[in-house]
Amino acid sequence: MAKKINTRRTAGQRQAEMTALHEQIASKVEELRDTDQWAVFLRWVQAFHDYSFSNQVLIWSQMPEATNVAGFQKWKQLGRQVTKGQKGIRIIGGRAFRVTEEDEETGEENTRRGVRFFPCSVFDISQTEPIEGAEQPEEIAQPLTGDDPLGIAEAVSDWLTAEGWTVEFRPVEGSANGYTTTDGSRQVVVDSDMEPAQQAKTALHEAAHAILHAEDPAAAERGTKETEAESVAYVVGGLLGVDTSSYSVGYVGGWSGADVDAIRATAENVSRAARMIHDGITEQAADREPVAA
């Protein structure tokens, strides 16, 4: 029998609370912007290249769990080195060029500009290690610790399975906590090496990807997708009485660039996905009088 979590909230109560929770995470991200921790993190993320959609697809196809990606020399500049034996992720690089040529008829010099494309290798942060003595940014998203007493991970897994997805809890290489395929295979993977509370939150996050992004991976850029998915996890967790803010606020802040307006702009998608997941993993508890023994 599929796992379900009991709830007594009415549909109207749930919608009001979802709206409040989504506004709450936007406010908490706004508070994060004023911290020294955010300033250090911002310097770190600004160093990463903004890859084209085609290269994002190439990266995902070779390492779907990749998070922060950069070239060999860029990692050295950031105080990390590629671990010996790691295989690079192959993408298409580009380098601008300028050529000055003389017109044979007029003798005038003309400048021609363009971009030369070539294959190159990049590496995920999970393929690197700190260089001794180099400053490393403090993690702004702290993994959740403890148990999953409500059985959220199981309930999400059962619901997604009933919807035609394959759900696996197994070790995931790299720094990602899980991933959802976008190639039509309808697969969700959650890292089993995390604590149960983090697995539960990640299951909610990946369920949001399954609803919002799996069918049309080009519908939005990566930052928007991750902002939406983690906001859904925060909202559904909040509806169930689970506070994920120690992880979700930093995660949403990082992927949204702490753009509060951008976070608020996701409200419609977040509400739709949160409602679907919540309704899928819960059942209304029957109001019954206690039966005498």
C-alpha positions as CSV (number, residue, x, y, z in Angstrom):
1,M,0.0,0.0,0.0
2,A,1.3,3.4,-0.9
3,K,2.6,5.6,1.9
4,K,0.4,8.6,2.7
5,I,0.9,11.3,5.3
6,N,-2.2,12.4,7.2
7,T,-3.3,16.1,7.1
8,R,-6.3,18.0,8.5
9,R,-5.9,21.2,6.5
10,T,-8.6,22.3,4.1
11,A,-7.7,23.2,0.5
12,G,-8.2,26.9,1.4
13,Q,-5.9,26.7,4.4
14,R,-3.3,24.9,2.4
15,Q,-3.3,27.5,-0.4
16,A,-3.1,30.4,2.1
17,E,-0.2,28.7,3.9
18,M,1.6,28.0,0.6
19,T,1.4,31.6,-0.4
20,A,2.8,32.7,3.0
21,L,5.6,30.1,2.9
22,H,6.7,31.2,-0.6
23,E,6.9,34.9,0.5
24,Q,8.7,33.7,3.6
25,I,11.6,32.1,1.7
26,A,11.9,35.3,-0.4
27,S,12.2,37.4,2.7
28,K,14.8,35.1,4.2
29,V,16.9,35.2,1.1
30,E,16.7,39.0,1.2
31,E,18.1,38.8,4.8
32,L,20.9,36.5,3.6
33,R,22.0,39.2,1.1
34,D,23.2,41.4,4.0
35,T,25.6,38.9,5.5
36,D,29.3,38.5,5.2
37,Q,28.8,34.9,4.3
38,W,26.8,36.0,1.2
39,A,29.5,38.4,0.1
40,V,32.1,35.7,0.1
41,F,29.8,33.3,-1.7
42,L,29.0,35.9,-4.3
43,R,32.7,36.4,-5.1
44,W,32.9,32.7,-5.6
45,V,30.0,32.2,-7.9
46,Q,30.8,35.2,-10.0
47,A,34.0,33.5,-11.1
48,F,32.2,30.8,-12.9
49,H,31.5,30.9,-16.6
50,D,27.9,31.2,-17.8
51,Y,27.6,28.2,-20.2
52,S,25.4,28.2,-23.2
53,F,22.3,25.9,-23.2
54,S,24.0,23.5,-25.7
55,N,27.0,23.2,-23.3
56,Q,24.6,22.8,-20.3
57,V,23.1,19.8,-22.2
58,L,26.6,18.4,-22.9
59,I,27.5,18.8,-19.2
60,W,24.3,17.2,-18.0
61,S,24.6,14.2,-20.5
62,Q,28.0,13.4,-19.1
63,M,27.5,14.2,-15.4
64,P,23.9,14.9,-14.5
65,E,24.9,15.5,-10.8
66,A,27.3,18.4,-11.8
67,T,26.9,21.7,-9.9
68,N,29.9,24.1,-10.2
69,V,31.9,23.6,-13.4
70,A,35.1,25.3,-14.6
71,G,38.2,24.6,-16.6
72,F,41.5,23.3,-15.2
73,Q,43.2,26.7,-14.8
74,K,40.1,28.4,-13.5
75,W,39.9,25.9,-10.6
76,K,43.6,26.7,-9.8
77,Q,42.7,30.4,-9.7
78,L,39.8,29.6,-7.3
79,G,42.1,27.7,-4.9
80,R,41.2,24.2,-6.0
81,Q,43.0,21.6,-8.1
82,V,41.6,18.8,-10.3
83,T,42.0,15.5,-8.5
84,K,44.5,13.2,-10.2
85,G,42.8,10.7,-12.5
86,Q,39.6,12.7,-13.1
87,K,38.1,12.6,-16.6
88,G,37.1,15.9,-18.0
89,I,33.6,16.8,-19.2
90,R,33.8,17.6,-22.9
91,I,32.1,20.8,-24.1
92,I,32.5,23.3,-27.0
93,G,34.7,26.3,-26.1
94,G,35.0,29.5,-28.0
95,R,37.7,32.2,-28.4
96,A,37.1,35.6,-30.0
97,F,39.6,36.6,-32.7
98,R,40.3,39.7,-34.8
99,V,42.1,39.6,-38.2
100,T,43.2,42.7,-40.1
101,E,43.4,42.2,-43.8
102,E,44.3,44.5,-46.7
103,D,41.8,44.9,-49.5
104,E,43.7,44.0,-52.7
105,E,41.7,46.5,-54.8
106,T,41.7,49.5,-52.6
107,G,44.7,48.9,-50.4
108,E,42.5,49.7,-47.3
109,E,42.8,47.6,-44.2
110,N,39.7,45.9,-42.9
111,T,39.2,44.2,-39.6
112,R,37.3,41.0,-39.4
113,R,36.0,39.7,-36.0
114,G,34.6,36.3,-35.2
115,V,34.7,33.3,-32.8
116,R,36.6,30.1,-33.2
117,F,35.0,27.0,-31.6
118,F,36.9,24.0,-30.3
119,P,36.3,21.0,-28.0
120,C,37.7,21.5,-24.5
121,S,37.4,19.9,-21.0
122,V,35.9,21.3,-17.8
123,F,35.5,19.7,-14.4
124,D,32.9,19.7,-11.7
125,I,33.8,20.8,-8.2
126,S,33.3,17.2,-7.0
127,Q,36.3,16.4,-9.2
128,T,38.5,18.9,-7.4
129,E,40.1,19.3,-4.0
130,P,41.2,22.4,-2.0
131,I,44.8,23.7,-2.5
132,E,46.4,23.8,0.9
133,G,46.3,27.3,2.3
134,A,43.8,28.7,-0.3
135,E,40.7,30.4,1.0
136,Q,37.5,28.4,0.5
137,P,34.0,29.9,0.7
138,E,31.7,28.9,3.5
139,E,28.8,26.7,2.5
140,I,25.6,28.8,2.6
141,A,23.3,25.7,2.3
142,Q,23.7,23.5,5.4
143,P,22.4,19.9,4.9
144,L,19.5,18.9,7.1
145,T,20.3,16.4,9.8
146,G,18.1,13.9,11.7
147,D,15.3,11.5,10.8
148,D,12.3,11.6,8.5
149,P,9.6,10.8,11.0
150,L,6.7,11.4,8.6
151,G,8.1,9.2,6.0
152,I,8.2,12.0,3.4
153,A,10.8,10.3,1.2
154,E,8.8,7.1,1.0
155,A,5.6,8.9,0.3
156,V,7.2,10.9,-2.5
157,S,8.7,7.8,-3.9
158,D,5.4,5.9,-3.9
159,W,3.5,8.8,-5.5
160,L,6.1,9.3,-8.3
161,T,6.2,5.6,-8.9
162,A,2.4,5.6,-9.3
163,E,2.8,8.5,-11.8
164,G,5.1,6.4,-13.9
165,W,8.5,7.4,-12.6
166,T,11.4,5.2,-11.5
167,V,12.7,6.3,-8.1
168,E,16.0,5.2,-6.7
169,F,17.8,5.9,-3.4
170,R,21.4,5.1,-4.0
171,P,24.8,6.7,-3.7
172,V,25.3,9.7,-6.1
173,E,28.8,10.6,-7.2
174,G,29.8,14.2,-6.9
175,S,28.3,17.0,-4.9
176,A,24.7,16.8,-6.1
177,N,22.1,15.4,-3.7
178,G,20.1,13.9,-6.5
179,Y,18.9,14.4,-10.0
180,T,15.9,14.0,-12.3
181,T,16.3,12.9,-15.9
182,T,15.0,15.1,-18.8
183,D,15.6,12.6,-21.6
184,G,12.2,10.9,-21.4
185,S,13.4,8.1,-19.2
186,R,11.4,9.5,-16.2
187,Q,14.0,8.6,-13.5
188,V,14.6,10.3,-10.1
189,V,17.7,9.5,-8.1
190,V,18.2,10.6,-4.5
191,D,21.6,10.2,-2.7
192,S,21.2,7.4,-0.1
193,D,24.3,8.5,1.7
194,M,22.6,11.6,3.2
195,E,20.7,11.7,6.5
196,P,17.0,10.9,6.2
197,A,15.9,14.5,6.7
198,Q,18.0,15.6,3.8
199,Q,16.8,12.7,1.7
200,A,13.2,13.7,2.4
201,K,13.8,17.3,1.3
202,T,15.7,16.2,-1.8
203,A,12.9,13.9,-2.8
204,L,10.5,16.9,-2.7
205,H,13.0,18.9,-4.7
206,E,13.3,16.3,-7.4
207,A,9.5,15.7,-7.5
208,A,9.2,19.4,-8.3
209,H,11.7,19.0,-11.2
210,A,9.7,16.0,-12.4
211,I,6.5,18.1,-12.5
212,L,7.9,21.4,-13.8
213,H,11.0,20.7,-15.9
214,A,11.3,17.1,-17.0
215,E,9.0,17.4,-20.1
216,D,10.5,20.6,-21.4
217,P,14.1,21.1,-20.2
218,A,14.5,24.2,-22.3
219,A,11.5,26.0,-20.8
220,A,13.7,27.9,-18.3
221,E,17.4,28.5,-17.5
222,R,19.1,26.4,-14.7
223,G,18.9,29.1,-12.0
224,T,15.1,29.5,-12.4
225,K,14.6,25.7,-12.4
226,E,16.6,25.2,-9.2
227,T,14.9,28.2,-7.5
228,E,11.5,26.8,-8.3
229,A,12.3,23.2,-7.2
230,E,13.9,24.2,-3.9
231,S,11.1,26.7,-3.2
232,V,8.6,23.8,-3.7
233,A,10.6,21.7,-1.3
234,Y,10.5,24.5,1.3
235,V,6.8,25.1,0.8
236,V,5.7,21.4,1.0
237,G,8.0,20.8,3.9
238,G,6.5,23.8,5.7
239,L,3.0,22.5,5.0
240,L,4.0,19.2,6.7
241,G,5.6,21.0,9.7
242,V,9.2,20.4,8.5
243,D,11.5,23.5,8.4
244,T,14.1,23.2,5.6
245,S,15.3,26.8,5.8
246,S,18.9,25.9,6.9
247,Y,19.4,24.4,3.5
248,S,16.7,25.9,1.3
249,V,17.4,29.6,1.9
250,G,21.0,29.4,0.9
251,Y,20.2,27.1,-2.0
252,V,17.5,29.4,-3.4
253,G,19.7,32.5,-2.7
254,G,22.6,31.0,-4.6
255,W,20.7,29.9,-7.7
256,S,18.5,33.0,-7.9
257,G,21.4,35.4,-7.2
258,A,19.4,36.5,-4.2
259,D,17.0,38.3,-6.6
260,V,13.9,38.5,-4.5
261,D,11.8,39.7,-7.4
262,A,12.9,36.6,-9.4
263,I,11.9,34.4,-6.5
264,R,8.5,36.0,-6.2
265,A,8.0,35.6,-10.0
266,T,8.1,31.8,-9.6
267,A,5.0,31.9,-7.3
268,E,2.6,30.4,-9.9
269,N,4.8,27.4,-10.8
270,V,5.8,26.8,-7.2
271,S,2.2,26.9,-6.0
272,R,1.1,24.5,-8.8
273,A,3.8,22.0,-8.1
274,A,3.6,22.2,-4.3
275,R,-0.2,21.6,-4.5
276,M,0.3,18.6,-6.7
277,I,3.0,17.0,-4.5
278,H,1.2,17.8,-1.3
279,D,-2.1,16.3,-2.5
280,G,-0.2,13.3,-3.9
281,I,1.5,12.3,-0.7
282,T,-1.1,13.2,1.9
283,E,-4.6,12.1,2.7
284,Q,-7.2,13.9,4.8
285,A,-7.4,12.4,8.2
286,A,-10.9,11.2,9.1
287,D,-12.5,13.1,12.0
288,R,-13.6,10.3,14.2
289,E,-14.6,10.0,17.8
290,P,-12.3,7.8,19.8
291,V,-13.5,4.2,20.2
292,A,-13.7,2.8,23.7
293,A,-11.5,-0.2,24.3
